[in-house]
Amino acid sequence: MRGPKPSHPIELTTEEQEHLRSLVRAHTTGQSLAIRARIVLFAHEHPEWSNQQIAQAVGTSDRLVRKWRQRWATTKTLADAPRWGAPRRFSP
């Protein structure tokens, strides 16, 4: 095992696991959301893995893995954090 043991262990209920798996499998899920769900699922299924190992399995950076492990541990959500600044003037 490479790297230190992660400081944010992930514990999921069966409902949370099924929800995250459905996000990963769905064809309409955005790729950023699917990657976040895969990170959280790998962290739960393989608690002995380091962030680098999860990043390699998912195909992303260990910095992103650290960010989403911490965000899930604190907020239990995969949504983006609110952004600073004035609200949009025009709708997308």
N, CA, C and O atoms as a CHARMM CRD file, in Angstrom:
* protein
*
  368
    1    1 MET  N      0.84300  -1.18000   0.00000 PROA 1      0.00000
    2    1 MET  CA     0.00000   0.00000   0.00000 PROA 1      0.00000
    3    1 MET  C      0.88500   1.23800   0.00000 PROA 1      0.00000
    4    1 MET  O      1.76800   1.37800   0.84600 PROA 1      0.00000
    5    2 ARG  N      0.64300   2.13800  -0.95400 PROA 2      0.00000
    6    2 ARG  CA     1.40500   3.37400  -1.03000 PROA 2      0.00000
    7    2 ARG  C      0.70900   4.47200  -0.26100 PROA 2      0.00000
    8    2 ARG  O     -0.52000   4.52600  -0.21700 PROA 2      0.00000
    9    3 GLY  N      1.48000   5.33700   0.33800 PROA 3      0.00000
   10    3 GLY  CA     0.94300   6.51600   0.98100 PROA 3      0.00000
   11    3 GLY  C      0.37800   6.25100   2.36100 PROA 3      0.00000
   12    3 GLY  O      0.22200   5.10300   2.77800 PROA 3      0.00000
   13    4 PRO  N      0.06900   7.34200   3.07100 PROA 4      0.00000
   14    4 PRO  CA    -0.48600   7.20300   4.42200 PROA 4      0.00000
   15    4 PRO  C     -1.93800   6.73200   4.37800 PROA 4      0.00000
   16    4 PRO  O     -2.60900   6.80700   3.34800 PROA 4      0.00000
   17    5 LYS  N     -2.39400   6.25000   5.51800 PROA 5      0.00000
   18    5 LYS  CA    -3.78200   5.82700   5.62600 PROA 5      0.00000
   19    5 LYS  C     -4.68100   7.06600   5.55000 PROA 5      0.00000
   20    5 LYS  O     -4.39500   8.07200   6.20000 PROA 5      0.00000
   21    6 PRO  N     -5.76000   7.00600   4.76700 PROA 6      0.00000
   22    6 PRO  CA    -6.63100   8.18100   4.61900 PROA 6      0.00000
   23    6 PRO  C     -7.23800   8.61200   5.95100 PROA 6      0.00000
   24    6 PRO  O     -7.57000   7.78100   6.79700 PROA 6      0.00000
   25    7 SER  N     -7.37700   9.92200   6.11900 PROA 7      0.00000
   26    7 SER  CA    -7.87900  10.45400   7.38400 PROA 7      0.00000
   27    7 SER  C     -9.40200  10.53600   7.43200 PROA 7      0.00000
   28    7 SER  O     -9.96800  10.83200   8.48400 PROA 7      0.00000
   29    8 HSD  N    -10.07400  10.27900   6.30500 PROA 8      0.00000
   30    8 HSD  CA   -11.53600  10.35000   6.27200 PROA 8      0.00000
   31    8 HSD  C    -12.10300   9.00200   5.84000 PROA 8      0.00000
   32    8 HSD  O    -12.30100   8.77400   4.64700 PROA 8      0.00000
   33    9 PRO  N    -12.36700   8.10400   6.79000 PROA 9      0.00000
   34    9 PRO  CA   -12.96500   6.82700   6.41700 PROA 9      0.00000
   35    9 PRO  C    -14.40400   7.03100   5.95700 PROA 9      0.00000
   36    9 PRO  O    -15.11800   7.89000   6.47500 PROA 9      0.00000
   37   10 ILE  N    -14.81500   6.23800   4.98700 PROA 10     0.00000
   38   10 ILE  CA   -16.14200   6.36900   4.39900 PROA 10     0.00000
   39   10 ILE  C    -17.00700   5.19600   4.83100 PROA 10     0.00000
   40   10 ILE  O    -16.65200   4.04100   4.59600 PROA 10     0.00000
   41   11 GLU  N    -18.13200   5.48300   5.45600 PROA 11     0.00000
   42   11 GLU  CA   -19.12300   4.48300   5.83800 PROA 11     0.00000
   43   11 GLU  C    -20.41800   4.80800   5.11500 PROA 11     0.00000
   44   11 GLU  O    -20.92700   5.92400   5.21800 PROA 11     0.00000
   45   12 LEU  N    -20.95400   3.83500   4.38100 PROA 12     0.00000
   46   12 LEU  CA   -22.17900   4.04300   3.61700 PROA 12     0.00000
   47   12 LEU  C    -23.26800   3.08700   4.07100 PROA 12     0.00000
   48   12 LEU  O    -22.99500   1.94500   4.44000 PROA 12     0.00000
   49   13 THR  N    -24.49700   3.56200   4.03900 PROA 13     0.00000
   50   13 THR  CA   -25.63600   2.67600   4.26500 PROA 13     0.00000
   51   13 THR  C    -25.93500   1.95300   2.95200 PROA 13     0.00000
   52   13 THR  O    -25.40300   2.32300   1.90500 PROA 13     0.00000
   53   14 THR  N    -26.77100   0.93700   3.00200 PROA 14     0.00000
   54   14 THR  CA   -27.10200   0.20200   1.77300 PROA 14     0.00000
   55   14 THR  C    -27.86000   1.09500   0.79400 PROA 14     0.00000
   56   14 THR  O    -27.69600   0.95300  -0.41700 PROA 14     0.00000
   57   15 GLU  N    -28.68200   2.00900   1.29500 PROA 15     0.00000
   58   15 GLU  CA   -29.39900   2.92700   0.41000 PROA 15     0.00000
   59   15 GLU  C    -28.42800   3.86900  -0.29300 PROA 15     0.00000
   60   15 GLU  O    -28.56600   4.13200  -1.48800 PROA 15     0.00000
   61   16 GLU  N    -27.44700   4.37400   0.44900 PROA 16     0.00000
   62   16 GLU  CA   -26.44700   5.25700  -0.16100 PROA 16     0.00000
   63   16 GLU  C    -25.62700   4.50700  -1.20000 PROA 16     0.00000
   64   16 GLU  O    -25.33100   5.04700  -2.26600 PROA 16     0.00000
   65   17 GLN  N    -25.26100   3.27000  -0.89600 PROA 17     0.00000
   66   17 GLN  CA   -24.50800   2.47400  -1.86600 PROA 17     0.00000
   67   17 GLN  C    -25.29700   2.28000  -3.15000 PROA 17     0.00000
   68   17 GLN  O    -24.75800   2.45900  -4.24200 PROA 17     0.00000
   69   18 GLU  N    -26.56400   1.91800  -3.03000 PROA 18     0.00000
   70   18 GLU  CA   -27.39400   1.69900  -4.21900 PROA 18     0.00000
   71   18 GLU  C    -27.57300   2.98500  -5.01500 PROA 18     0.00000
   72   18 GLU  O    -27.55500   2.96500  -6.24500 PROA 18     0.00000
   73   19 HSD  N    -27.74700   4.10500  -4.31200 PROA 19     0.00000
   74   19 HSD  CA   -27.89400   5.38300  -5.00700 PROA 19     0.00000
   75   19 HSD  C    -26.62200   5.72700  -5.78200 PROA 19     0.00000
   76   19 HSD  O    -26.69400   6.14300  -6.93800 PROA 19     0.00000
   77   20 LEU  N    -25.46400   5.55500  -5.15400 PROA 20     0.00000
   78   20 LEU  CA   -24.20800   5.87100  -5.83300 PROA 20     0.00000
   79   20 LEU  C    -23.95300   4.92300  -7.00300 PROA 20     0.00000
   80   20 LEU  O    -23.45800   5.34800  -8.04700 PROA 20     0.00000
   81   21 ARG  N    -24.28600   3.65000  -6.83700 PROA 21     0.00000
   82   21 ARG  CA   -24.11600   2.69800  -7.94100 PROA 21     0.00000
   83   21 ARG  C    -25.03300   3.04800  -9.10800 PROA 21     0.00000
   84   21 ARG  O    -24.64400   2.90800 -10.26800 PROA 21     0.00000
   85   22 SER  N    -26.24000   3.49900  -8.81000 PROA 22     0.00000
   86   22 SER  CA   -27.14600   3.88100  -9.89100 PROA 22     0.00000
   87   22 SER  C    -26.63700   5.13100 -10.61300 PROA 22     0.00000
   88   22 SER  O    -26.82600   5.26200 -11.82300 PROA 22     0.00000
   89   23 LEU  N    -26.00000   6.04400  -9.89000 PROA 23     0.00000
   90   23 LEU  CA   -25.40000   7.20900 -10.53600 PROA 23     0.00000
   91   23 LEU  C    -24.27300   6.80400 -11.47500 PROA 23     0.00000
   92   23 LEU  O    -24.14300   7.35200 -12.57000 PROA 23     0.00000
   93   24 VAL  N    -23.46300   5.84700 -11.04600 PROA 24     0.00000
   94   24 VAL  CA   -22.34300   5.39800 -11.87500 PROA 24     0.00000
   95   24 VAL  C    -22.84700   4.68700 -13.12800 PROA 24     0.00000
   96   24 VAL  O    -22.27700   4.85500 -14.20600 PROA 24     0.00000
   97   25 ARG  N    -23.91300   3.89500 -12.99500 PROA 25     0.00000
   98   25 ARG  CA   -24.43100   3.11400 -14.12600 PROA 25     0.00000
   99   25 ARG  C    -25.26400   3.92400 -15.10800 PROA 25     0.00000
  100   25 ARG  O    -25.35300   3.55700 -16.27900 PROA 25     0.00000
  101   26 ALA  N    -25.87300   5.01000 -14.66400 PROA 26     0.00000
  102   26 ALA  CA   -26.81100   5.76100 -15.50300 PROA 26     0.00000
  103   26 ALA  C    -26.07900   6.43200 -16.67200 PROA 26     0.00000
  104   26 ALA  O    -24.98700   6.97800 -16.51300 PROA 26     0.00000
  105   27 HSD  N    -26.69800   6.37600 -17.82600 PROA 27     0.00000
  106   27 HSD  CA   -26.11000   6.98900 -19.01800 PROA 27     0.00000
  107   27 HSD  C    -26.29100   8.50200 -19.03400 PROA 27     0.00000
  108   27 HSD  O    -25.58400   9.20300 -19.75600 PROA 27     0.00000
  109   28 THR  N    -27.22300   9.00300 -18.25200 PROA 28     0.00000
  110   28 THR  CA   -27.48600  10.43700 -18.25600 PROA 28     0.00000
  111   28 THR  C    -26.73800  11.19000 -17.16200 PROA 28     0.00000
  112   28 THR  O    -26.82900  12.41600 -17.08600 PROA 28     0.00000
  113   29 THR  N    -26.00900  10.48300 -16.32300 PROA 29     0.00000
  114   29 THR  CA   -25.25300  11.13400 -15.25400 PROA 29     0.00000
  115   29 THR  C    -24.04300  11.84500 -15.85000 PROA 29     0.00000
  116   29 THR  O    -23.34400  11.29000 -16.69800 PROA 29     0.00000
  117   30 GLY  N    -23.80300  13.06400 -15.40600 PROA 30     0.00000
  118   30 GLY  CA   -22.62500  13.79600 -15.84900 PROA 30     0.00000
  119   30 GLY  C    -21.34900  13.10000 -15.38300 PROA 30     0.00000
  120   30 GLY  O    -21.33800  12.45200 -14.33600 PROA 30     0.00000
  121   31 GLN  N    -20.27900  13.23300 -16.15600 PROA 31     0.00000
  122   31 GLN  CA   -19.04300  12.52900 -15.83400 PROA 31     0.00000
  123   31 GLN  C    -18.43200  12.98400 -14.51900 PROA 31     0.00000
  124   31 GLN  O    -17.86800  12.16600 -13.79300 PROA 31     0.00000
  125   32 SER  N    -18.53000  14.25100 -14.20000 PROA 32     0.00000
  126   32 SER  CA   -17.95600  14.71100 -12.93000 PROA 32     0.00000
  127   32 SER  C    -18.68000  14.07300 -11.74800 PROA 32     0.00000
  128   32 SER  O    -18.04200  13.68700 -10.76800 PROA 32     0.00000
  129   33 LEU  N    -19.99500  13.95900 -11.83000 PROA 33     0.00000
  130   33 LEU  CA   -20.77000  13.33200 -10.76200 PROA 33     0.00000
  131   33 LEU  C    -20.48700  11.83300 -10.68500 PROA 33     0.00000
  132   33 LEU  O    -20.41700  11.27200  -9.59200 PROA 33     0.00000
  133   34 ALA  N    -20.32600  11.18600 -11.82900 PROA 34     0.00000
  134   34 ALA  CA   -20.02700   9.75400 -11.84900 PROA 34     0.00000
  135   34 ALA  C    -18.65400   9.47500 -11.23800 PROA 34     0.00000
  136   34 ALA  O    -18.48800   8.49300 -10.51500 PROA 34     0.00000
  137   35 ILE  N    -17.68500  10.31700 -11.51700 PROA 35     0.00000
  138   35 ILE  CA   -16.34200  10.14200 -10.94500 PROA 35     0.00000
  139   35 ILE  C    -16.38700  10.32400  -9.42900 PROA 35     0.00000
  140   35 ILE  O    -15.74100   9.57600  -8.69400 PROA 35     0.00000
  141   36 ARG  N    -17.13500  11.30000  -8.96600 PROA 36     0.00000
  142   36 ARG  CA   -17.27000  11.52300  -7.52400 PROA 36     0.00000
  143   36 ARG  C    -17.90400  10.30700  -6.85000 PROA 36     0.00000
  144   36 ARG  O    -17.46100   9.87400  -5.78700 PROA 36     0.00000
  145   37 ALA  N    -18.94000   9.76700  -7.47700 PROA 37     0.00000
  146   37 ALA  CA   -19.60600   8.58900  -6.91900 PROA 37     0.00000
  147   37 ALA  C    -18.65800   7.39200  -6.90400 PROA 37     0.00000
  148   37 ALA  O    -18.64500   6.63700  -5.93200 PROA 37     0.00000
  149   38 ARG  N    -17.86900   7.20500  -7.95200 PROA 38     0.00000
  150   38 ARG  CA   -16.91200   6.09900  -7.99000 PROA 38     0.00000
  151   38 ARG  C    -15.85100   6.24600  -6.90700 PROA 38     0.00000
  152   38 ARG  O    -15.44100   5.25500  -6.30200 PROA 38     0.00000
  153   39 ILE  N    -15.40500   7.47200  -6.65900 PROA 39     0.00000
  154   39 ILE  CA   -14.40900   7.72000  -5.61700 PROA 39     0.00000
  155   39 ILE  C    -14.95700   7.29600  -4.26000 PROA 39     0.00000
  156   39 ILE  O    -14.27900   6.60000  -3.50500 PROA 39     0.00000
  157   40 VAL  N    -16.18000   7.71300  -3.94900 PROA 40     0.00000
  158   40 VAL  CA   -16.78100   7.39300  -2.65100 PROA 40     0.00000
  159   40 VAL  C    -17.02300   5.88900  -2.53900 PROA 40     0.00000
  160   40 VAL  O    -16.80300   5.30900  -1.47600 PROA 40     0.00000
  161   41 LEU  N    -17.47200   5.25100  -3.62000 PROA 41     0.00000
  162   41 LEU  CA   -17.69700   3.80500  -3.58500 PROA 41     0.00000
  163   41 LEU  C    -16.39600   3.03500  -3.38200 PROA 41     0.00000
  164   41 LEU  O    -16.34800   2.10500  -2.57700 PROA 41     0.00000
  165   42 PHE  N    -15.34500   3.41100  -4.10100 PROA 42     0.00000
  166   42 PHE  CA   -14.05700   2.74300  -3.91700 PROA 42     0.00000
  167   42 PHE  C    -13.53300   2.94500  -2.50100 PROA 42     0.00000
  168   42 PHE  O    -12.97300   2.02100  -1.91200 PROA 42     0.00000
  169   43 ALA  N    -13.70900   4.14200  -1.94800 PROA 43     0.00000
  170   43 ALA  CA   -13.23700   4.41700  -0.58600 PROA 43     0.00000
  171   43 ALA  C    -13.98500   3.57000   0.42800 PROA 43     0.00000
  172   43 ALA  O    -13.40900   3.15900   1.43600 PROA 43     0.00000
  173   44 HSD  N    -15.26400   3.30200   0.17400 PROA 44     0.00000
  174   44 HSD  CA   -16.04300   2.46500   1.09100 PROA 44     0.00000
  175   44 HSD  C    -15.70200   0.98300   0.92000 PROA 44     0.00000
  176   44 HSD  O    -15.54100   0.26200   1.90500 PROA 44     0.00000
  177   45 GLU  N    -15.59400   0.53300  -0.33300 PROA 45     0.00000
  178   45 GLU  CA   -15.36800  -0.88500  -0.59600 PROA 45     0.00000
  179   45 GLU  C    -13.94400  -1.33100  -0.27600 PROA 45     0.00000
  180   45 GLU  O    -13.71600  -2.50000   0.03400 PROA 45     0.00000
  181   46 HSD  N    -12.98800  -0.41000  -0.34700 PROA 46     0.00000
  182   46 HSD  CA   -11.57900  -0.73100  -0.09300 PROA 46     0.00000
  183   46 HSD  C    -11.00200   0.24400   0.93400 PROA 46     0.00000
  184   46 HSD  O    -10.23100   1.13000   0.56300 PROA 46     0.00000
  185   47 PRO  N    -11.35100   0.10400   2.20300 PROA 47     0.00000
  186   47 PRO  CA   -10.86100   1.06700   3.20300 PROA 47     0.00000
  187   47 PRO  C     -9.35300   1.00000   3.41700 PROA 47     0.00000
  188   47 PRO  O     -8.76700   1.93900   3.95600 PROA 47     0.00000
  189   48 GLU  N     -8.72400  -0.08400   3.00600 PROA 48     0.00000
  190   48 GLU  CA    -7.27900  -0.20400   3.18000 PROA 48     0.00000
  191   48 GLU  C     -6.50200   0.50700   2.07600 PROA 48     0.00000
  192   48 GLU  O     -5.29100   0.68400   2.20100 PROA 48     0.00000
  193   49 TRP  N     -7.16500   0.91400   1.00600 PROA 49     0.00000
  194   49 TRP  CA    -6.49300   1.58900  -0.10300 PROA 49     0.00000
  195   49 TRP  C     -6.15600   3.02900   0.25700 PROA 49     0.00000
  196   49 TRP  O     -6.89800   3.69500   0.97900 PROA 49     0.00000
  197   50 SER  N     -5.03200   3.49300  -0.25600 PROA 50     0.00000
  198   50 SER  CA    -4.66000   4.89300  -0.08400 PROA 50     0.00000
  199   50 SER  C     -5.36500   5.73100  -1.14800 PROA 50     0.00000
  200   50 SER  O     -5.96500   5.19600  -2.08100 PROA 50     0.00000
  201   51 ASN  N     -5.28200   7.04200  -0.99400 PROA 51     0.00000
  202   51 ASN  CA    -5.89400   7.93600  -1.97600 PROA 51     0.00000
  203   51 ASN  C     -5.25900   7.76200  -3.35500 PROA 51     0.00000
  204   51 ASN  O     -5.94600   7.88200  -4.37000 PROA 51     0.00000
  205   52 GLN  N     -3.96300   7.48100  -3.40100 PROA 52     0.00000
  206   52 GLN  CA    -3.28200   7.27500  -4.67200 PROA 52     0.00000
  207   52 GLN  C     -3.80200   6.03400  -5.38800 PROA 52     0.00000
  208   52 GLN  O     -3.95400   6.04100  -6.61000 PROA 52     0.00000
  209   53 GLN  N     -4.07300   4.98500  -4.64700 PROA 53     0.00000
  210   53 GLN  CA    -4.58900   3.76400  -5.25200 PROA 53     0.00000
  211   53 GLN  C     -6.00500   3.97600  -5.79000 PROA 53     0.00000
  212   53 GLN  O     -6.33900   3.47900  -6.86600 PROA 53     0.00000
  213   54 ILE  N     -6.82000   4.69400  -5.06500 PROA 54     0.00000
  214   54 ILE  CA    -8.17200   4.99400  -5.53400 PROA 54     0.00000
  215   54 ILE  C     -8.09200   5.88400  -6.77700 PROA 54     0.00000
  216   54 ILE  O     -8.82300   5.67000  -7.74400 PROA 54     0.00000
  217   55 ALA  N     -7.21000   6.87400  -6.74800 PROA 55     0.00000
  218   55 ALA  CA    -7.05700   7.76300  -7.90100 PROA 55     0.00000
  219   55 ALA  C     -6.63000   6.98500  -9.14000 PROA 55     0.00000
  220   55 ALA  O     -7.11500   7.25600 -10.23900 PROA 55     0.00000
  221   56 GLN  N     -5.74500   6.03900  -8.97600 PROA 56     0.00000
  222   56 GLN  CA    -5.30100   5.23400 -10.10900 PROA 56     0.00000
  223   56 GLN  C     -6.43800   4.36100 -10.63000 PROA 56     0.00000
  224   56 GLN  O     -6.58300   4.20200 -11.84200 PROA 56     0.00000
  225   57 ALA  N     -7.24400   3.79600  -9.74200 PROA 57     0.00000
  226   57 ALA  CA    -8.36000   2.94900 -10.15800 PROA 57     0.00000
  227   57 ALA  C     -9.44000   3.76100 -10.87600 PROA 57     0.00000
  228   57 ALA  O    -10.04100   3.28000 -11.83600 PROA 57     0.00000
  229   58 VAL  N     -9.68500   4.97700 -10.41900 PROA 58     0.00000
  230   58 VAL  CA   -10.72500   5.81500 -11.01600 PROA 58     0.00000
  231   58 VAL  C    -10.20900   6.53700 -12.25800 PROA 58     0.00000
  232   58 VAL  O    -10.97400   6.82700 -13.17800 PROA 58     0.00000
  233   59 GLY  N     -8.90900   6.82400 -12.27800 PROA 59     0.00000
  234   59 GLY  CA    -8.32500   7.54500 -13.40500 PROA 59     0.00000
  235   59 GLY  C     -8.31700   9.05000 -13.18900 PROA 59     0.00000
  236   59 GLY  O     -8.59400   9.82000 -14.10900 PROA 59     0.00000
  237   60 THR  N     -8.00200   9.46000 -11.98000 PROA 60     0.00000
  238   60 THR  CA    -7.97700  10.87800 -11.63900 PROA 60     0.00000
  239   60 THR  C     -6.79200  11.15400 -10.72100 PROA 60     0.00000
  240   60 THR  O     -5.93200  10.29100 -10.54600 PROA 60     0.00000
  241   61 SER  N     -6.73700  12.33800 -10.13800 PROA 61     0.00000
  242   61 SER  CA    -5.61900  12.69800  -9.26900 PROA 61     0.00000
  243   61 SER  C     -5.94800  12.39700  -7.81000 PROA 61     0.00000
  244   61 SER  O     -7.11400  12.32900  -7.42200 PROA 61     0.00000
  245   62 ASP  N     -4.90300  12.22100  -7.01400 PROA 62     0.00000
  246   62 ASP  CA    -5.12200  11.96000  -5.59400 PROA 62     0.00000
  247   62 ASP  C     -5.66300  13.20000  -4.88700 PROA 62     0.00000
  248   62 ASP  O     -6.32700  13.08500  -3.85600 PROA 62     0.00000
  249   63 ARG  N     -5.38600  14.37300  -5.42700 PROA 63     0.00000
  250   63 ARG  CA    -5.92900  15.61200  -4.85300 PROA 63     0.00000
  251   63 ARG  C     -7.45800  15.61900  -4.93900 PROA 63     0.00000
  252   63 ARG  O     -8.13800  16.02900  -3.99800 PROA 63     0.00000
  253   64 LEU  N     -7.98800  15.16200  -6.07800 PROA 64     0.00000
  254   64 LEU  CA    -9.43800  15.09200  -6.24800 PROA 64     0.00000
  255   64 LEU  C    -10.04400  14.04400  -5.31600 PROA 64     0.00000
  256   64 LEU  O    -11.13500  14.24300  -4.78100 PROA 64     0.00000
  257   65 VAL  N     -9.34600  12.93900  -5.12300 PROA 65     0.00000
  258   65 VAL  CA    -9.82500  11.89700  -4.21000 PROA 65     0.00000
  259   65 VAL  C     -9.87700  12.43600  -2.79200 PROA 65     0.00000
  260   65 VAL  O    -10.86400  12.21900  -2.09000 PROA 65     0.00000
  261   66 ARG  N     -8.83700  13.13400  -2.35700 PROA 66     0.00000
  262   66 ARG  CA    -8.83200  13.72100  -1.00900 PROA 66     0.00000
  263   66 ARG  C     -9.99800  14.69300  -0.83000 PROA 66     0.00000
  264   66 ARG  O    -10.67300  14.68800   0.19900 PROA 66     0.00000
  265   67 LYS  N    -10.22100  15.52100  -1.84000 PROA 67     0.00000
  266   67 LYS  CA   -11.28100  16.52700  -1.76200 PROA 67     0.00000
  267   67 LYS  C    -12.65300  15.87000  -1.58600 PROA 67     0.00000
  268   67 LYS  O    -13.43300  16.28400  -0.72800 PROA 67     0.00000
  269   68 TRP  N    -12.94800  14.84900  -2.39600 PROA 68     0.00000
  270   68 TRP  CA   -14.28600  14.27000  -2.34300 PROA 68     0.00000
  271   68 TRP  C    -14.46700  13.31400  -1.18800 PROA 68     0.00000
  272   68 TRP  O    -15.59600  13.12200  -0.73700 PROA 68     0.00000
  273   69 ARG  N    -13.41200  12.70700  -0.69100 PROA 69     0.00000
  274   69 ARG  CA   -13.52200  11.92100   0.54500 PROA 69     0.00000
  275   69 ARG  C    -13.87500  12.84300   1.70400 PROA 69     0.00000
  276   69 ARG  O    -14.75400  12.53400   2.50800 PROA 69     0.00000
  277   70 GLN  N    -13.18800  13.96700   1.78200 PROA 70     0.00000
  278   70 GLN  CA   -13.44500  14.91600   2.86500 PROA 70     0.00000
  279   70 GLN  C    -14.84100  15.51500   2.73400 PROA 70     0.00000
  280   70 GLN  O    -15.56200  15.62900   3.72600 PROA 70     0.00000
  281   71 ARG  N    -15.22500  15.89700   1.52300 PROA 71     0.00000
  282   71 ARG  CA   -16.54300  16.50500   1.32800 PROA 71     0.00000
  283   71 ARG  C    -17.65000  15.52600   1.68700 PROA 71     0.00000
  284   71 ARG  O    -18.63400  15.91400   2.31700 PROA 71     0.00000
  285   72 TRP  N    -17.50300  14.23400   1.28700 PROA 72     0.00000
  286   72 TRP  CA   -18.52600  13.24000   1.62400 PROA 72     0.00000
  287   72 TRP  C    -18.58400  13.02200   3.13300 PROA 72     0.00000
  288   72 TRP  O    -19.66600  12.90200   3.70600 PROA 72     0.00000
  289   73 ALA  N    -17.41400  12.97300   3.77500 PROA 73     0.00000
  290   73 ALA  CA   -17.37800  12.72600   5.21800 PROA 73     0.00000
  291   73 ALA  C    -18.03800  13.86500   5.99800 PROA 73     0.00000
  292   73 ALA  O    -18.60900  13.62700   7.06200 PROA 73     0.00000
  293   74 THR  N    -17.97000  15.08300   5.49400 PROA 74     0.00000
  294   74 THR  CA   -18.53300  16.21500   6.22900 PROA 74     0.00000
  295   74 THR  C    -19.97200  16.53400   5.84100 PROA 74     0.00000
  296   74 THR  O    -20.77000  16.89800   6.70500 PROA 74     0.00000
  297   75 THR  N    -20.32700  16.40700   4.55000 PROA 75     0.00000
  298   75 THR  CA   -21.65000  16.85300   4.11000 PROA 75     0.00000
  299   75 THR  C    -22.54100  15.74700   3.57000 PROA 75     0.00000
  300   75 THR  O    -23.74400  15.96200   3.42300 PROA 75     0.00000
  301   76 LYS  N    -22.00200  14.57300   3.26800 PROA 76     0.00000
  302   76 LYS  CA   -22.76500  13.46600   2.68000 PROA 76     0.00000
  303   76 LYS  C    -23.43500  13.85200   1.36200 PROA 76     0.00000
  304   76 LYS  O    -24.54400  13.40500   1.07200 PROA 76     0.00000
  305   77 THR  N    -22.76400  14.68000   0.56900 PROA 77     0.00000
  306   77 THR  CA   -23.29500  15.07900  -0.72400 PROA 77     0.00000
  307   77 THR  C    -22.18200  15.11900  -1.76300 PROA 77     0.00000
  308   77 THR  O    -21.00900  15.28500  -1.42800 PROA 77     0.00000
  309   78 LEU  N    -22.56400  14.96600  -3.02800 PROA 78     0.00000
  310   78 LEU  CA   -21.61100  15.04400  -4.13000 PROA 78     0.00000
  311   78 LEU  C    -21.78700  16.33200  -4.92000 PROA 78     0.00000
  312   78 LEU  O    -21.18800  16.49400  -5.98200 PROA 78     0.00000
  313   79 ALA  N    -22.59900  17.24400  -4.41400 PROA 79     0.00000
  314   79 ALA  CA   -22.87600  18.49400  -5.10800 PROA 79     0.00000
  315   79 ALA  C    -21.69800  19.45700  -4.96500 PROA 79     0.00000
  316   79 ALA  O    -20.92900  19.38600  -4.00700 PROA 79     0.00000
  317   80 ASP  N    -21.57600  20.35400  -5.93700 PROA 80     0.00000
  318   80 ASP  CA   -20.55600  21.38900  -5.86000 PROA 80     0.00000
  319   80 ASP  C    -20.84700  22.32300  -4.69300 PROA 80     0.00000
  320   80 ASP  O    -21.99600  22.50200  -4.29000 PROA 80     0.00000
  321   81 ALA  N    -19.79900  22.90300  -4.17000 PROA 81     0.00000
  322   81 ALA  CA   -19.96100  23.89100  -3.10200 PROA 81     0.00000
  323   81 ALA  C    -20.50300  25.17700  -3.71500 PROA 81     0.00000
  324   81 ALA  O    -20.27900  25.43200  -4.89800 PROA 81     0.00000
  325   82 PRO  N    -21.21100  25.99100  -2.93500 PROA 82     0.00000
  326   82 PRO  CA   -21.69700  27.26500  -3.48000 PROA 82     0.00000
  327   82 PRO  C    -20.52900  28.14300  -3.90300 PROA 82     0.00000
  328   82 PRO  O    -19.48200  28.17600  -3.25700 PROA 82     0.00000
  329   83 ARG  N    -20.73300  28.83400  -4.98100 PROA 83     0.00000
  330   83 ARG  CA   -19.66400  29.69000  -5.51600 PROA 83     0.00000
  331   83 ARG  C    -19.84500  31.13200  -5.03400 PROA 83     0.00000
  332   83 ARG  O    -20.95300  31.57700  -4.73400 PROA 83     0.00000
  333   84 TRP  N    -18.73300  31.83200  -4.97100 PROA 84     0.00000
  334   84 TRP  CA   -18.74300  33.21900  -4.55200 PROA 84     0.00000
  335   84 TRP  C    -19.12100  34.10000  -5.72700 PROA 84     0.00000
  336   84 TRP  O    -19.09000  33.67700  -6.88200 PROA 84     0.00000
  337   85 GLY  N    -19.47500  35.32400  -5.40700 PROA 85     0.00000
  338   85 GLY  CA   -19.74700  36.30300  -6.44500 PROA 85     0.00000
  339   85 GLY  C    -21.21300  36.56800  -6.63900 PROA 85     0.00000
  340   85 GLY  O    -22.07500  35.98900  -5.97900 PROA 85     0.00000
  341   86 ALA  N    -21.46700  37.46300  -7.56800 PROA 86     0.00000
  342   86 ALA  CA   -22.84600  37.85700  -7.86600 PROA 86     0.00000
  343   86 ALA  C    -23.56700  36.72500  -8.57400 PROA 86     0.00000
  344   86 ALA  O    -22.93700  35.93700  -9.28000 PROA 86     0.00000
  345   87 PRO  N    -24.87000  36.63400  -8.39800 PROA 87     0.00000
  346   87 PRO  CA   -25.62200  35.59900  -9.11000 PROA 87     0.00000
  347   87 PRO  C    -25.63200  35.87100 -10.61500 PROA 87     0.00000
  348   87 PRO  O    -25.37200  36.99100 -11.05300 PROA 87     0.00000
  349   88 ARG  N    -25.93200  34.85000 -11.38900 PROA 88     0.00000
  350   88 ARG  CA   -25.97100  34.99500 -12.83900 PROA 88     0.00000
  351   88 ARG  C    -27.08100  35.95800 -13.23800 PROA 88     0.00000
  352   88 ARG  O    -28.13500  36.02000 -12.60400 PROA 88     0.00000
  353   89 ARG  N    -26.81700  36.70500 -14.30400 PROA 89     0.00000
  354   89 ARG  CA   -27.83300  37.62800 -14.80300 PROA 89     0.00000
  355   89 ARG  C    -28.71000  36.95500 -15.83700 PROA 89     0.00000
  356   89 ARG  O    -29.88200  37.30000 -15.99200 PROA 89     0.00000
  357   90 PHE  N    -28.13600  35.98700 -16.54800 PROA 90     0.00000
  358   90 PHE  CA   -28.86400  35.27800 -17.58700 PROA 90     0.00000
  359   90 PHE  C    -28.90900  33.80900 -17.23700 PROA 90     0.00000
  360   90 PHE  O    -27.95500  33.27400 -16.67100 PROA 90     0.00000
  361   91 SER  N    -29.99600  33.15700 -17.56300 PROA 91     0.00000
  362   91 SER  CA   -30.08500  31.72800 -17.29500 PROA 91     0.00000
  363   91 SER  C    -29.23700  30.97400 -18.31800 PROA 91     0.00000
  364   91 SER  O    -28.97200  31.49400 -19.40100 PROA 91     0.00000
  365   92 PRO  N    -28.80800  29.75400 -17.98600 PROA 92     0.00000
  366   92 PRO  CA   -27.99200  28.99200 -18.93400 PROA 92     0.00000
  367   92 PRO  C    -28.80300  28.65900 -20.15600 PROA 92     0.00000
  368   92 PRO  O    -28.29600  28.01900 -21.07700 PROA 92     0.00000
